[in-house]
Amino acid sequence: AFVKGDAVGNKEVEFGEGPLGFRLEGTLVISVDPCSQADRLGVEAGDRLAAVAGYQVPDFGPDDVEGEERAMKLVKKWLKEMPRPSTLTFVPVLGAEEDSGDDNEAIAAGGSPPFSAAAAAAPSAAAPPGGGAAEGRERTGANDAA
């Protein structure tokens, strides 16, 4: 098992044969199986998958439903076809370790929007007229198994 971190806290982890041990919703890790490869390598719920075997996952904004769907399709394909061993890069969600209590602060600072019930329930501060941000978050529900 190989784990490497970089200066900004990204986790580059090498997965071998067998089940990966995590579930994605879009590109966000929503659960990690206990005693799995992902668990042993330090992958945590809330991490965002940023690269698969050197291929960068395309970025998309909170309102970019097409971009999110494109990224999800690529990730699913890459995870299925990647050789083993292979390296996956995860980005911890900003503010996950600090309890600032203000999710909008992380977004304003250029962080990834948190996909929490609190953020989805209060779209007025971050959403354009019509509630586009809340609609985009609600559509994030592919529950891809990895």
PELINCOR-V305275 format. One record per residue. RES is the residue in three letters. BURIAL is + if it has 9 or more other ideal C-beta (glycine too) atoms within 8 Angstrom, else -. Layout:
res=[RES,RES]
burial=[BURIAL,BURIAL]
This chain:
res=[ALA,PHE,VAL,LYS,GLY,ASP,ALA,VAL,GLY,ASN,LYS,GLU,VAL,GLU,PHE,GLY,GLU,GLY,PRO,LEU,GLY,PHE,ARG,LEU,GLU,GLY,THR,LEU,VAL,ILE,SER,VAL,ASP,PRO,CYS,SER,GLN,ALA,ASP,ARG,LEU,GLY,VAL,GLU,ALA,GLY,ASP,ARG,LEU,ALA,ALA,VAL,ALA,GLY,TYR,GLN,VAL,PRO,ASP,PHE,GLY,PRO,ASP,ASP,VAL,GLU,GLY,GLU,GLU,ARG,ALA,MET,LYS,LEU,VAL,LYS,LYS,TRP,LEU,LYS,GLU,MET,PRO,ARG,PRO,SER,THR,LEU,THR,PHE,VAL,PRO,VAL,LEU,GLY,ALA,GLU,GLU,ASP,SER,GLY,ASP,ASP,ASN,GLU,ALA,ILE,ALA,ALA,GLY,GLY,SER,PRO,PRO,PHE,SER,ALA,ALA,ALA,ALA,ALA,ALA,PRO,SER,ALA,ALA,ALA,PRO,PRO,GLY,GLY,GLY,ALA,ALA,GLU,GLY,ARG,GLU,ARG,THR,GLY,ALA,ASN,ASP,ALA,ALA]
burial=[-,-,+,-,-,-,-,-,-,+,+,+,+,+,+,-,-,-,-,+,+,+,+,+,+,+,+,+,+,-,-,+,+,-,-,+,+,+,+,-,+,-,+,+,-,-,+,+,+,+,+,+,+,-,-,-,+,-,-,-,-,-,+,+,-,-,+,+,-,+,+,+,-,+,+,+,-,+,+,-,-,+,-,-,+,+,+,+,+,+,+,+,+,-,+,-,-,-,-,-,-,-,+,-,+,+,+,-,-,-,+,+,+,+,+,-,-,-,+,+,-,-,+,-,-,+,+,-,-,-,-,+,+,+,+,+,+,-,-,+,-,-,-,+,-,-]
